Amino acid sequence: MIQINSEFLKLRKSYLFTEIVHRTRAYEQEHPSAKVLRLGVGDVQGPLVPVVIDALHKAVEDMATVERFHGYGLEEGPLWLRQRIADFDYTPLGIHLDTDEIFISDGAGSDLGNITDILALNNRVAIADPVYPAYVDTSVMAGRAGDWMEDHWSDIIMLPCNPQNDFCPALPDETPDLIYLCSPNNPTGTALTYDQLRMWVDYARRVRALIIFDCAYEAFVQDKDVPHSIYEIEGAKECAIEIRSFSKTAGFTGVRCGYTVVPKALYGRAADGRDVQLNPLWLRRVCTKYNGTSYISERAAEAVLTPEGYRQTREQIAVYHHNAQLILSGLQGIGMEVYGGVNSPYIWMRTPRNMSSWEYFDYLLGTAQVVCTPGVGFGREGEGFVRFSAFGMTETIEEAMQRIRQL
């Protein structure tokens, strides 16, 4: 009889979004005339910008000819796209990357889960709380989480993020080997400053830990004291892997393209005591388990990394920024305690009258027909908060805020 990976049996039910859908549908069935407005979803709203559409059409036409047809490419991605990323995303920040330090993927989510394939199972993991659920779930699947202890995993070091510490996790008492950081943050909408991120880089170098830095929302950064890349911090190439995505930058949630940076200055310890570069290990993993990102998606990503692509996608992001300000000012105007919404498309709100996250979800759905996301679904520190998303039509945001003001 085959043996399964029993770590999967430890996974807790991924009930957050399925429960949101269930409760919303139940309400709509009981109130068929109600117009429900959804401010909970973290998916972008189309359409793709014209420069991307043109690139997609051209790439499809390439595939229709013998001369320009593209089959298998380099698993790590074509040189022309990796060079464009280095020149367009990093050189303006004063960061030099070699093209063989950049790996093209089908989106940040895949590499966030796959990157730990090259790391030993006995690495101790530290994760900020509240958190994007995939960090925890992939740790459970890999066997690094230990056992569920009613409200936490026995072997994961949780790093509380709350208003008391300005949503910047404090350095832990226990020493981790692997640290997940997300900035700008999903779900809180807050972002780490240069000084806050420097604290973590210095710490990781001191204890020889690895930071997995998720900056999928980098394009939303507006404040000058918030870095766009962890590599803006001196020494970060020695301790950090950065994972980025075109999903929120250019609306590629359905197109699928992202990339991961694994610096050649980054080393880990082998079982025999040797220091080993992580870059060639990740290359070997990619070449074995991945056949490369779609050529069509890669050409679309290339178009984003042009002056015209930058202009058009920034116009789209400006709409989401405007939406975020509508939510932020609307909630502040009725006395709510809110965070985020400046360097991120998410607004994090404390629930009124000591309601639990789910109590407020039901209250808002039942009285204003507005859907948010209960914060407790992102971790223990999320209880008593809800998340609003600025991804949506401005008209929907305006109507939702008007309904909430009338409560």
C-alpha positions as YAML, in Angstrom:
chain: A
units: angstrom
residues:
- id: 1
  name: MET
  ca: [0.00, 0.00, 0.00]
- id: 2
  name: ILE
  ca: [1.31, 3.46, -0.88]
- id: 3
  name: GLN
  ca: [2.12, 5.78, 2.02]
- id: 4
  name: ILE
  ca: [0.84, 9.34, 1.92]
- id: 5
  name: ASN
  ca: [2.50, 12.48, 3.22]
- id: 6
  name: SER
  ca: [0.72, 12.54, 6.57]
- id: 7
  name: GLU
  ca: [1.66, 16.19, 7.09]
- id: 8
  name: PHE
  ca: [-1.20, 17.05, 4.72]
- id: 9
  name: LEU
  ca: [-3.61, 15.54, 7.22]
- id: 10
  name: LYS
  ca: [-2.52, 18.17, 9.74]
- id: 11
  name: LEU
  ca: [-3.70, 21.02, 7.52]
- id: 12
  name: ARG
  ca: [-6.50, 22.99, 9.02]
- id: 13
  name: LYS
  ca: [-9.53, 23.57, 6.86]
- id: 14
  name: SER
  ca: [-8.97, 26.49, 4.53]
- id: 15
  name: TYR
  ca: [-12.33, 27.82, 5.56]
- id: 16
  name: LEU
  ca: [-11.83, 31.57, 5.31]
- id: 17
  name: PHE
  ca: [-12.80, 32.30, 1.72]
- id: 18
  name: THR
  ca: [-15.08, 29.29, 1.31]
- id: 19
  name: GLU
  ca: [-16.95, 30.40, 4.44]
- id: 20
  name: ILE
  ca: [-17.20, 33.93, 3.06]
- id: 21
  name: VAL
  ca: [-18.68, 32.55, -0.16]
- id: 22
  name: HIS
  ca: [-21.06, 30.27, 1.78]
- id: 23
  name: ARG
  ca: [-22.39, 33.05, 4.03]
- id: 24
  name: THR
  ca: [-22.69, 35.50, 1.15]
- id: 25
  name: ARG
  ca: [-24.60, 33.04, -1.04]
- id: 26
  name: ALA
  ca: [-26.88, 32.11, 1.83]
- id: 27
  name: TYR
  ca: [-27.71, 35.77, 2.38]
- id: 28
  name: GLU
  ca: [-28.36, 36.33, -1.34]
- id: 29
  name: GLN
  ca: [-30.68, 33.33, -1.46]
- id: 30
  name: GLU
  ca: [-32.67, 34.68, 1.49]
- id: 31
  name: HIS
  ca: [-32.66, 38.21, 0.03]
- id: 32
  name: PRO
  ca: [-32.82, 37.74, -3.76]
- id: 33
  name: SER
  ca: [-33.41, 41.45, -4.41]
- id: 34
  name: ALA
  ca: [-30.35, 42.56, -2.42]
- id: 35
  name: LYS
  ca: [-27.40, 44.07, -4.27]
- id: 36
  name: VAL
  ca: [-24.34, 42.72, -2.45]
- id: 37
  name: LEU
  ca: [-21.11, 44.68, -2.81]
- id: 38
  name: ARG
  ca: [-17.90, 42.69, -2.43]
- id: 39
  name: LEU
  ca: [-14.94, 44.49, -0.85]
- id: 40
  name: GLY
  ca: [-13.29, 41.35, 0.41]
- id: 41
  name: VAL
  ca: [-11.73, 39.84, -2.68]
- id: 42
  name: GLY
  ca: [-8.01, 40.41, -3.31]
- id: 43
  name: ASP
  ca: [-8.25, 39.87, -7.08]
- id: 44
  name: VAL
  ca: [-7.65, 42.69, -9.54]
- id: 45
  name: GLN
  ca: [-10.32, 43.97, -11.89]
- id: 46
  name: GLY
  ca: [-9.55, 44.08, -15.62]
- id: 47
  name: PRO
  ca: [-9.01, 44.91, -18.32]
- id: 48
  name: LEU
  ca: [-5.32, 44.49, -19.07]
- id: 49
  name: VAL
  ca: [-3.67, 47.68, -20.30]
- id: 50
  name: PRO
  ca: [-3.33, 48.21, -24.09]
- id: 51
  name: VAL
  ca: [0.44, 47.67, -24.26]
- id: 52
  name: VAL
  ca: [0.01, 44.24, -22.66]
- id: 53
  name: ILE
  ca: [-2.87, 43.32, -24.96]
- id: 54
  name: ASP
  ca: [-0.74, 44.25, -27.98]
- id: 55
  name: ALA
  ca: [2.13, 42.11, -26.70]
- id: 56
  name: LEU
  ca: [-0.19, 39.17, -26.11]
- id: 57
  name: HIS
  ca: [-1.58, 39.41, -29.64]
- id: 58
  name: LYS
  ca: [1.90, 39.60, -31.13]
- id: 59
  name: ALA
  ca: [3.06, 36.61, -29.08]
- id: 60
  name: VAL
  ca: [0.06, 34.57, -30.24]
- id: 61
  name: GLU
  ca: [0.88, 35.51, -33.83]
- id: 62
  name: ASP
  ca: [4.47, 34.36, -33.25]
- id: 63
  name: MET
  ca: [3.14, 30.96, -32.23]
- id: 64
  name: ALA
  ca: [1.15, 30.77, -35.49]
- id: 65
  name: THR
  ca: [4.24, 30.75, -37.72]
- id: 66
  name: VAL
  ca: [7.01, 28.22, -38.19]
- id: 67
  name: GLU
  ca: [9.66, 30.95, -38.14]
- id: 68
  name: ARG
  ca: [8.60, 32.55, -34.85]
- id: 69
  name: PHE
  ca: [7.11, 29.56, -33.03]
- id: 70
  name: HIS
  ca: [8.47, 29.00, -29.50]
- id: 71
  name: GLY
  ca: [8.54, 25.62, -27.79]
- id: 72
  name: TYR
  ca: [10.49, 24.80, -24.66]
- id: 73
  name: GLY
  ca: [12.64, 27.65, -23.44]
- id: 74
  name: LEU
  ca: [15.07, 28.01, -20.58]
- id: 75
  name: GLU
  ca: [13.43, 26.79, -17.38]
- id: 76
  name: GLU
  ca: [14.75, 29.86, -15.55]
- id: 77
  name: GLY
  ca: [13.26, 32.14, -18.19]
- id: 78
  name: PRO
  ca: [14.58, 33.82, -21.34]
- id: 79
  name: LEU
  ca: [17.62, 36.04, -21.06]
- id: 80
  name: TRP
  ca: [15.81, 38.97, -22.67]
- id: 81
  name: LEU
  ca: [13.17, 39.07, -19.91]
- id: 82
  name: ARG
  ca: [15.62, 38.54, -17.06]
- id: 83
  name: GLN
  ca: [17.81, 41.34, -18.41]
- id: 84
  name: ARG
  ca: [14.78, 43.62, -18.73]
- id: 85
  name: ILE
  ca: [13.85, 42.93, -15.09]
- id: 86
  name: ALA
  ca: [17.38, 43.70, -13.91]
- id: 87
  name: ASP
  ca: [17.53, 46.93, -15.91]
- id: 88
  name: PHE
  ca: [13.99, 48.17, -15.29]
- id: 89
  name: ASP
  ca: [13.10, 47.04, -11.77]
- id: 90
  name: TYR
  ca: [16.47, 47.08, -9.99]
- id: 91
  name: THR
  ca: [19.01, 49.37, -11.69]
- id: 92
  name: PRO
  ca: [16.91, 52.51, -10.93]
- id: 93
  name: LEU
  ca: [17.06, 51.50, -7.25]
- id: 94
  name: GLY
  ca: [20.85, 51.31, -7.36]
- id: 95
  name: ILE
  ca: [20.76, 47.52, -7.20]
- id: 96
  name: HIS
  ca: [22.89, 45.40, -9.52]
- id: 97
  name: LEU
  ca: [21.64, 41.90, -10.30]
- id: 98
  name: ASP
  ca: [23.15, 39.38, -12.68]
- id: 99
  name: THR
  ca: [20.62, 37.77, -14.99]
- id: 100
  name: ASP
  ca: [21.40, 34.34, -13.55]
- id: 101
  name: GLU
  ca: [20.17, 35.56, -10.17]
- id: 102
  name: ILE
  ca: [16.65, 36.06, -11.60]
- id: 103
  name: PHE
  ca: [14.23, 33.18, -12.18]
- id: 104
  name: ILE
  ca: [10.95, 33.64, -14.09]
- id: 105
  name: SER
  ca: [7.92, 31.84, -12.66]
- id: 106
  name: ASP
  ca: [4.17, 31.54, -13.21]
- id: 107
  name: GLY
  ca: [3.52, 33.82, -10.24]
- id: 108
  name: ALA
  ca: [4.70, 34.55, -6.73]
- id: 109
  name: GLY
  ca: [2.40, 32.00, -5.11]
- id: 110
  name: SER
  ca: [4.16, 29.04, -6.71]
- id: 111
  name: ASP
  ca: [7.68, 30.03, -5.69]
- id: 112
  name: LEU
  ca: [6.62, 31.03, -2.17]
- id: 113
  name: GLY
  ca: [5.59, 27.42, -1.68]
- id: 114
  name: ASN
  ca: [8.34, 25.77, -3.72]
- id: 115
  name: ILE
  ca: [11.40, 27.70, -2.55]
- id: 116
  name: THR
  ca: [11.77, 25.66, 0.64]
- id: 117
  name: ASP
  ca: [12.39, 22.51, -1.44]
- id: 118
  name: ILE
  ca: [16.08, 23.42, -1.31]
- id: 119
  name: LEU
  ca: [16.09, 23.75, 2.49]
- id: 120
  name: ALA
  ca: [16.38, 21.03, 5.13]
- id: 121
  name: LEU
  ca: [13.25, 20.01, 7.01]
- id: 122
  name: ASN
  ca: [14.74, 20.84, 10.39]
- id: 123
  name: ASN
  ca: [14.89, 24.58, 9.66]
- id: 124
  name: ARG
  ca: [12.86, 26.49, 12.26]
- id: 125
  name: VAL
  ca: [10.35, 28.86, 10.65]
- id: 126
  name: ALA
  ca: [9.22, 32.32, 11.83]
- id: 127
  name: ILE
  ca: [6.11, 33.90, 10.32]
- id: 128
  name: ALA
  ca: [4.43, 37.24, 10.96]
- id: 129
  name: ASP
  ca: [0.87, 37.12, 12.33]
- id: 130
  name: PRO
  ca: [-1.54, 38.04, 10.74]
- id: 131
  name: VAL
  ca: [-0.25, 36.41, 7.61]
- id: 132
  name: TYR
  ca: [-0.95, 35.34, 4.05]
- id: 133
  name: PRO
  ca: [-2.11, 31.76, 4.79]
- id: 134
  name: ALA
  ca: [0.18, 30.06, 2.25]
- id: 135
  name: TYR
  ca: [3.29, 30.65, 4.38]
- id: 136
  name: VAL
  ca: [1.85, 28.58, 7.20]
- id: 137
  name: ASP
  ca: [0.23, 25.93, 5.01]
- id: 138
  name: THR
  ca: [3.39, 25.23, 2.99]
- id: 139
  name: SER
  ca: [5.32, 24.89, 6.25]
- id: 140
  name: VAL
  ca: [2.74, 22.36, 7.44]
- id: 141
  name: MET
  ca: [2.91, 20.41, 4.18]
- id: 142
  name: ALA
  ca: [6.69, 20.25, 4.36]
- id: 143
  name: GLY
  ca: [6.67, 18.99, 7.93]
- id: 144
  name: ARG
  ca: [8.14, 22.09, 9.57]
- id: 145
  name: ALA
  ca: [5.07, 23.20, 11.55]
- id: 146
  name: GLY
  ca: [4.88, 20.51, 14.22]
- id: 147
  name: ASP
  ca: [1.44, 19.93, 15.76]
- id: 148
  name: TRP
  ca: [-1.63, 22.14, 16.06]
- id: 149
  name: MET
  ca: [-1.97, 23.36, 19.64]
- id: 150
  name: GLU
  ca: [-5.53, 24.83, 19.64]
- id: 151
  name: ASP
  ca: [-4.46, 28.27, 18.40]
- id: 152
  name: HIS
  ca: [-0.89, 27.88, 17.09]
- id: 153
  name: TRP
  ca: [1.58, 25.42, 15.58]
- id: 154
  name: SER
  ca: [4.08, 23.97, 18.02]
- id: 155
  name: ASP
  ca: [7.18, 24.44, 15.84]
- id: 156
  name: ILE
  ca: [6.40, 27.74, 14.09]
- id: 157
  name: ILE
  ca: [7.59, 30.95, 15.72]
- id: 158
  name: MET
  ca: [4.74, 33.41, 15.26]
- id: 159
  name: LEU
  ca: [5.66, 37.10, 15.17]
- id: 160
  name: PRO
  ca: [2.73, 39.25, 16.37]
- id: 161
  name: CYS
  ca: [1.98, 42.33, 14.25]
- id: 162
  name: ASN
  ca: [-0.46, 44.79, 15.77]
- id: 163
  name: PRO
  ca: [-1.00, 48.50, 16.43]
- id: 164
  name: GLN
  ca: [1.19, 48.31, 19.53]
- id: 165
  name: ASN
  ca: [4.29, 47.54, 17.46]
- id: 166
  name: ASP
  ca: [3.20, 49.50, 14.35]
- id: 167
  name: PHE
  ca: [2.70, 46.16, 12.58]
- id: 168
  name: CYS
  ca: [6.45, 45.59, 12.54]
- id: 169
  name: PRO
  ca: [7.20, 42.21, 14.13]
- id: 170
  name: ALA
  ca: [9.67, 42.27, 17.00]
- id: 171
  name: LEU
  ca: [12.79, 40.13, 16.85]
- id: 172
  name: PRO
  ca: [11.94, 36.74, 18.37]
- id: 173
  name: ASP
  ca: [13.30, 35.28, 21.59]
- id: 174
  name: GLU
  ca: [13.77, 31.93, 19.83]
- id: 175
  name: THR
  ca: [16.20, 31.83, 16.91]
- id: 176
  name: PRO
  ca: [14.63, 30.95, 13.54]
- id: 177
  name: ASP
  ca: [16.43, 29.65, 10.46]
- id: 178
  name: LEU
  ca: [13.79, 30.80, 7.97]
- id: 179
  name: ILE
  ca: [11.82, 34.06, 8.22]
- id: 180
  name: TYR
  ca: [8.83, 35.07, 6.07]
- id: 181
  name: LEU
  ca: [8.30, 38.82, 5.65]
- id: 182
  name: CYS
  ca: [5.67, 40.47, 3.45]
- id: 183
  name: SER
  ca: [5.85, 44.20, 2.68]
- id: 184
  name: PRO
  ca: [3.63, 45.93, 1.71]
- id: 185
  name: ASN
  ca: [1.67, 43.52, 3.81]
- id: 186
  name: ASN
  ca: [-1.30, 41.36, 3.01]
- id: 187
  name: PRO
  ca: [-3.61, 41.58, 4.94]
- id: 188
  name: THR
  ca: [-2.80, 44.63, 7.13]
- id: 189
  name: GLY
  ca: [-1.95, 47.01, 4.27]
- id: 190
  name: THR
  ca: [1.01, 48.36, 6.24]
- id: 191
  name: ALA
  ca: [4.63, 48.48, 5.02]
- id: 192
  name: LEU
  ca: [8.05, 48.18, 6.62]
- id: 193
  name: THR
  ca: [10.25, 51.28, 6.56]
- id: 194
  name: TYR
  ca: [13.94, 51.25, 5.71]
- id: 195
  name: ASP
  ca: [14.85, 51.23, 9.39]
- id: 196
  name: GLN
  ca: [12.43, 48.43, 10.24]
- id: 197
  name: LEU
  ca: [13.59, 46.26, 7.35]
- id: 198
  name: ARG
  ca: [17.25, 47.01, 8.14]
- id: 199
  name: MET
  ca: [16.64, 45.67, 11.65]
- id: 200
  name: TRP
  ca: [15.54, 42.35, 10.18]
- id: 201
  name: VAL
  ca: [18.35, 42.16, 7.63]
- id: 202
  name: ASP
  ca: [20.95, 42.83, 10.31]
- id: 203
  name: TYR
  ca: [19.34, 40.22, 12.54]
- id: 204
  name: ALA
  ca: [19.21, 37.59, 9.77]
- id: 205
  name: ARG
  ca: [22.86, 38.13, 8.95]
- id: 206
  name: ARG
  ca: [23.80, 37.88, 12.62]
- id: 207
  name: VAL
  ca: [22.01, 34.56, 13.23]
- id: 208
  name: ARG
  ca: [22.57, 33.30, 9.67]
- id: 209
  name: ALA
  ca: [18.86, 33.01, 8.93]
- id: 210
  name: LEU
  ca: [17.20, 33.25, 5.52]
- id: 211
  name: ILE
  ca: [14.50, 35.85, 4.81]
- id: 212
  name: ILE
  ca: [11.85, 35.00, 2.22]
- id: 213
  name: PHE
  ca: [10.73, 38.50, 1.24]
- id: 214
  name: ASP
  ca: [7.34, 38.67, -0.47]
- id: 215
  name: CYS
  ca: [6.89, 42.04, -2.14]
- id: 216
  name: ALA
  ca: [4.06, 41.25, -4.54]
- id: 217
  name: TYR
  ca: [2.54, 44.69, -3.77]
- id: 218
  name: GLU
  ca: [5.75, 46.69, -4.34]
- id: 219
  name: ALA
  ca: [4.13, 48.75, -7.11]
- id: 220
  name: PHE
  ca: [1.77, 50.31, -4.56]
- id: 221
  name: VAL
  ca: [4.56, 51.86, -2.46]
- id: 222
  name: GLN
  ca: [4.20, 55.65, -2.22]
- id: 223
  name: ASP
  ca: [6.03, 56.69, 0.95]
- id: 224
  name: LYS
  ca: [9.68, 57.59, 0.47]
- id: 225
  name: ASP
  ca: [10.72, 55.84, 3.68]
- id: 226
  name: VAL
  ca: [9.41, 52.48, 2.41]
- id: 227
  name: PRO
  ca: [11.82, 50.42, 0.26]
- id: 228
  name: HIS
  ca: [10.72, 48.83, -3.02]
- id: 229
  name: SER
  ca: [13.15, 45.94, -2.60]
- id: 230
  name: ILE
  ca: [14.87, 44.30, 0.33]
- id: 231
  name: TYR
  ca: [18.11, 44.63, -1.64]
- id: 232
  name: GLU
  ca: [18.03, 48.36, -1.01]
- id: 233
  name: ILE
  ca: [19.22, 47.36, 2.46]
- id: 234
  name: GLU
  ca: [22.97, 46.79, 2.73]
- id: 235
  name: GLY
  ca: [23.84, 43.14, 3.19]
- id: 236
  name: ALA
  ca: [20.44, 41.81, 2.13]
- id: 237
  name: LYS
  ca: [21.91, 39.79, -0.74]
- id: 238
  name: GLU
  ca: [23.64, 37.69, 1.90]
- id: 239
  name: CYS
  ca: [20.42, 36.72, 3.69]
- id: 240
  name: ALA
  ca: [17.32, 37.23, 1.52]
- id: 241
  name: ILE
  ca: [15.39, 35.77, -1.39]
- id: 242
  name: GLU
  ca: [12.94, 38.22, -2.98]
- id: 243
  name: ILE
  ca: [9.75, 37.08, -4.70]
- id: 244
  name: ARG
  ca: [7.75, 39.37, -6.98]
- id: 245
  name: SER
  ca: [4.71, 39.13, -9.20]
- id: 246
  name: PHE
  ca: [3.09, 40.88, -12.14]
- id: 247
  name: SER
  ca: [-0.33, 39.90, -10.78]
- id: 248
  name: LYS
  ca: [-1.03, 43.08, -8.82]
- id: 249
  name: THR
  ca: [1.44, 45.29, -10.72]
- id: 250
  name: ALA
  ca: [-0.17, 44.69, -14.10]
- id: 251
  name: GLY
  ca: [-3.32, 42.66, -13.46]
- id: 252
  name: PHE
  ca: [-1.74, 39.31, -14.33]
- id: 253
  name: THR
  ca: [-3.78, 37.19, -11.91]
- id: 254
  name: GLY
  ca: [-5.17, 35.36, -14.94]
- id: 255
  name: VAL
  ca: [-2.08, 35.67, -17.16]
- id: 256
  name: ARG
  ca: [0.40, 34.29, -14.58]
- id: 257
  name: CYS
  ca: [3.95, 35.58, -14.44]
- id: 258
  name: GLY
  ca: [6.33, 36.50, -11.64]
- id: 259
  name: TYR
  ca: [9.95, 36.07, -10.69]
- id: 260
  name: THR
  ca: [12.24, 35.14, -7.83]
- id: 261
  name: VAL
  ca: [15.66, 36.59, -7.05]
- id: 262
  name: VAL
  ca: [18.22, 34.26, -5.48]
- id: 263
  name: PRO
  ca: [21.51, 36.17, -5.07]
- id: 264
  name: LYS
  ca: [24.78, 34.34, -5.59]
- id: 265
  name: ALA
  ca: [26.03, 35.85, -2.32]
- id: 266
  name: LEU
  ca: [23.49, 33.72, -0.44]
- id: 267
  name: TYR
  ca: [24.82, 30.58, 1.28]
- id: 268
  name: GLY
  ca: [23.42, 27.82, 3.47]
- id: 269
  name: ARG
  ca: [25.00, 25.06, 5.53]
- id: 270
  name: ALA
  ca: [25.10, 21.48, 4.23]
- id: 271
  name: ALA
  ca: [24.83, 18.42, 6.49]
- id: 272
  name: ASP
  ca: [28.58, 17.83, 6.19]
- id: 273
  name: GLY
  ca: [29.32, 21.37, 7.40]
- id: 274
  name: ARG
  ca: [30.12, 22.96, 4.05]
- id: 275
  name: ASP
  ca: [28.77, 26.39, 3.08]
- id: 276
  name: VAL
  ca: [26.83, 25.99, -0.18]
- id: 277
  name: GLN
  ca: [25.39, 28.59, -2.58]
- id: 278
  name: LEU
  ca: [21.60, 28.53, -2.75]
- id: 279
  name: ASN
  ca: [21.47, 29.93, -6.30]
- id: 280
  name: PRO
  ca: [22.64, 26.75, -8.12]
- id: 281
  name: LEU
  ca: [20.43, 24.62, -5.88]
- id: 282
  name: TRP
  ca: [17.36, 26.62, -6.91]
- id: 283
  name: LEU
  ca: [18.44, 26.46, -10.58]
- id: 284
  name: ARG
  ca: [18.70, 22.67, -10.30]
- id: 285
  name: ARG
  ca: [15.28, 22.48, -8.69]
- id: 286
  name: VAL
  ca: [13.72, 24.71, -11.36]
- id: 287
  name: CYS
  ca: [15.30, 22.74, -14.21]
- id: 288
  name: THR
  ca: [14.01, 19.47, -12.75]
- id: 289
  name: LYS
  ca: [10.48, 20.42, -11.69]
- id: 290
  name: TYR
  ca: [9.49, 23.29, -13.98]
- id: 291
  name: ASN
  ca: [9.30, 23.52, -17.76]
- id: 292
  name: GLY
  ca: [9.23, 27.29, -17.88]
- id: 293
  name: THR
  ca: [6.64, 30.04, -17.98]
- id: 294
  name: SER
  ca: [4.44, 30.47, -21.03]
- id: 295
  name: TYR
  ca: [6.17, 32.39, -23.83]
- id: 296
  name: ILE
  ca: [2.99, 34.41, -24.33]
- id: 297
  name: SER
  ca: [2.93, 35.47, -20.67]
- id: 298
  name: GLU
  ca: [6.63, 36.32, -20.78]
- id: 299
  name: ARG
  ca: [6.15, 38.66, -23.74]
- id: 300
  name: ALA
  ca: [3.28, 40.33, -21.89]
- id: 301
  name: ALA
  ca: [5.54, 40.82, -18.86]
- id: 302
  name: GLU
  ca: [8.25, 42.28, -21.08]
- id: 303
  name: ALA
  ca: [5.76, 44.89, -22.30]
- id: 304
  name: VAL
  ca: [5.06, 45.94, -18.70]
- id: 305
  name: LEU
  ca: [8.77, 46.69, -18.28]
- id: 306
  name: THR
  ca: [8.84, 49.54, -20.78]
- id: 307
  name: PRO
  ca: [8.23, 53.28, -20.31]
- id: 308
  name: GLU
  ca: [4.79, 53.00, -21.91]
- id: 309
  name: GLY
  ca: [3.98, 49.84, -19.97]
- id: 310
  name: TYR
  ca: [5.01, 51.57, -16.76]
- id: 311
  name: ARG
  ca: [2.83, 54.57, -17.53]
- id: 312
  name: GLN
  ca: [-0.25, 52.51, -18.36]
- id: 313
  name: THR
  ca: [0.00, 50.13, -15.42]
- id: 314
  name: ARG
  ca: [0.62, 53.04, -13.03]
- id: 315
  name: GLU
  ca: [-2.57, 54.66, -14.26]
- id: 316
  name: GLN
  ca: [-4.39, 51.46, -13.34]
- id: 317
  name: ILE
  ca: [-2.70, 51.30, -9.93]
- id: 318
  name: ALA
  ca: [-3.67, 54.94, -9.37]
- id: 319
  name: VAL
  ca: [-7.32, 53.87, -9.59]
- id: 320
  name: TYR
  ca: [-6.77, 51.32, -6.83]
- id: 321
  name: HIS
  ca: [-4.94, 53.94, -4.77]
- id: 322
  name: HIS
  ca: [-7.93, 56.24, -5.22]
- id: 323
  name: ASN
  ca: [-10.26, 53.44, -4.15]
- id: 324
  name: ALA
  ca: [-8.13, 52.80, -1.08]
- id: 325
  name: GLN
  ca: [-8.35, 56.47, -0.11]
- id: 326
  name: LEU
  ca: [-12.13, 56.35, -0.49]
- id: 327
  name: ILE
  ca: [-12.29, 53.41, 1.91]
- id: 328
  name: LEU
  ca: [-9.74, 54.88, 4.30]
- id: 329
  name: SER
  ca: [-11.36, 58.31, 4.51]
- id: 330
  name: GLY
  ca: [-14.85, 56.83, 4.59]
- id: 331
  name: LEU
  ca: [-14.08, 54.61, 7.56]
- id: 332
  name: GLN
  ca: [-12.09, 57.29, 9.36]
- id: 333
  name: GLY
  ca: [-15.00, 59.67, 8.83]
- id: 334
  name: ILE
  ca: [-17.27, 57.49, 10.97]
- id: 335
  name: GLY
  ca: [-14.67, 57.08, 13.69]
- id: 336
  name: MET
  ca: [-13.24, 53.68, 12.79]
- id: 337
  name: GLU
  ca: [-9.68, 52.69, 13.71]
- id: 338
  name: VAL
  ca: [-8.02, 51.88, 10.37]
- id: 339
  name: TYR
  ca: [-4.56, 51.09, 9.03]
- id: 340
  name: GLY
  ca: [-2.94, 50.56, 5.62]
- id: 341
  name: GLY
  ca: [-4.37, 51.83, 2.36]
- id: 342
  name: VAL
  ca: [-1.40, 54.11, 1.56]
- id: 343
  name: ASN
  ca: [1.28, 51.74, 0.29]
- id: 344
  name: SER
  ca: [-1.11, 48.88, -0.32]
- id: 345
  name: PRO
  ca: [-4.57, 48.15, -1.76]
- id: 346
  name: TYR
  ca: [-5.74, 46.79, 1.59]
- id: 347
  name: ILE
  ca: [-7.31, 48.57, 4.56]
- id: 348
  name: TRP
  ca: [-7.20, 46.90, 7.98]
- id: 349
  name: MET
  ca: [-9.97, 47.98, 10.36]
- id: 350
  name: ARG
  ca: [-10.59, 47.22, 14.02]
- id: 351
  name: THR
  ca: [-14.15, 46.04, 14.52]
- id: 352
  name: PRO
  ca: [-16.42, 48.31, 16.58]
- id: 353
  name: ARG
  ca: [-17.99, 47.48, 19.93]
- id: 354
  name: ASN
  ca: [-15.58, 44.58, 20.55]
- id: 355
  name: MET
  ca: [-17.24, 42.49, 17.86]
- id: 356
  name: SER
  ca: [-15.35, 39.42, 16.69]
- id: 357
  name: SER
  ca: [-14.20, 39.38, 13.07]
- id: 358
  name: TRP
  ca: [-17.02, 37.08, 12.00]
- id: 359
  name: GLU
  ca: [-19.65, 38.96, 14.02]
- id: 360
  name: TYR
  ca: [-18.78, 42.15, 12.19]
- id: 361
  name: PHE
  ca: [-18.73, 40.32, 8.84]
- id: 362
  name: ASP
  ca: [-22.31, 39.11, 9.45]
- id: 363
  name: TYR
  ca: [-23.37, 42.52, 10.74]
- id: 364
  name: LEU
  ca: [-22.01, 44.36, 7.69]
- id: 365
  name: LEU
  ca: [-23.47, 41.85, 5.26]
- id: 366
  name: GLY
  ca: [-26.84, 41.83, 6.97]
- id: 367
  name: THR
  ca: [-27.25, 45.61, 7.38]
- id: 368
  name: ALA
  ca: [-25.29, 47.15, 4.49]
- id: 369
  name: GLN
  ca: [-25.00, 44.20, 2.09]
- id: 370
  name: VAL
  ca: [-21.22, 44.77, 1.98]
- id: 371
  name: VAL
  ca: [-18.70, 41.90, 2.10]
- id: 372
  name: CYS
  ca: [-15.34, 42.27, 3.88]
- id: 373
  name: THR
  ca: [-12.77, 39.66, 4.94]
- id: 374
  name: PRO
  ca: [-12.65, 38.58, 8.63]
- id: 375
  name: GLY
  ca: [-9.17, 39.23, 9.97]
- id: 376
  name: VAL
  ca: [-9.11, 36.12, 12.17]
- id: 377
  name: GLY
  ca: [-8.78, 34.09, 8.98]
- id: 378
  name: PHE
  ca: [-5.23, 35.44, 8.67]
- id: 379
  name: GLY
  ca: [-4.12, 34.39, 12.14]
- id: 380
  name: ARG
  ca: [-4.64, 34.83, 15.85]
- id: 381
  name: GLU
  ca: [-3.58, 38.50, 15.78]
- id: 382
  name: GLY
  ca: [-6.24, 39.17, 13.16]
- id: 383
  name: GLU
  ca: [-9.13, 38.57, 15.54]
- id: 384
  name: GLY
  ca: [-11.11, 41.75, 16.07]
- id: 385
  name: PHE
  ca: [-10.12, 43.15, 12.65]
- id: 386
  name: VAL
  ca: [-11.45, 42.95, 9.10]
- id: 387
  name: ARG
  ca: [-9.80, 43.61, 5.75]
- id: 388
  name: PHE
  ca: [-11.25, 45.74, 2.96]
- id: 389
  name: SER
  ca: [-9.88, 45.47, -0.56]
- id: 390
  name: ALA
  ca: [-9.51, 48.41, -2.95]
- id: 391
  name: PHE
  ca: [-9.53, 46.08, -5.95]
- id: 392
  name: GLY
  ca: [-12.85, 46.86, -7.57]
- id: 393
  name: MET
  ca: [-14.81, 49.43, -9.51]
- id: 394
  name: THR
  ca: [-14.74, 52.92, -8.02]
- id: 395
  name: GLU
  ca: [-18.52, 53.12, -8.25]
- id: 396
  name: THR
  ca: [-18.81, 49.99, -6.11]
- id: 397
  name: ILE
  ca: [-16.42, 51.42, -3.51]
- id: 398
  name: GLU
  ca: [-18.34, 54.69, -3.35]
- id: 399
  name: GLU
  ca: [-21.69, 52.96, -2.91]
- id: 400
  name: ALA
  ca: [-20.28, 50.64, -0.26]
- id: 401
  name: MET
  ca: [-18.90, 53.56, 1.75]
- id: 402
  name: GLN
  ca: [-22.20, 55.38, 1.50]
- id: 403
  name: ARG
  ca: [-24.03, 52.35, 2.88]
- id: 404
  name: ILE
  ca: [-21.55, 51.95, 5.74]
- id: 405
  name: ARG
  ca: [-21.84, 55.64, 6.66]
- id: 406
  name: GLN
  ca: [-25.60, 55.26, 6.90]
- id: 407
  name: LEU
  ca: [-25.43, 52.46, 9.47]
...
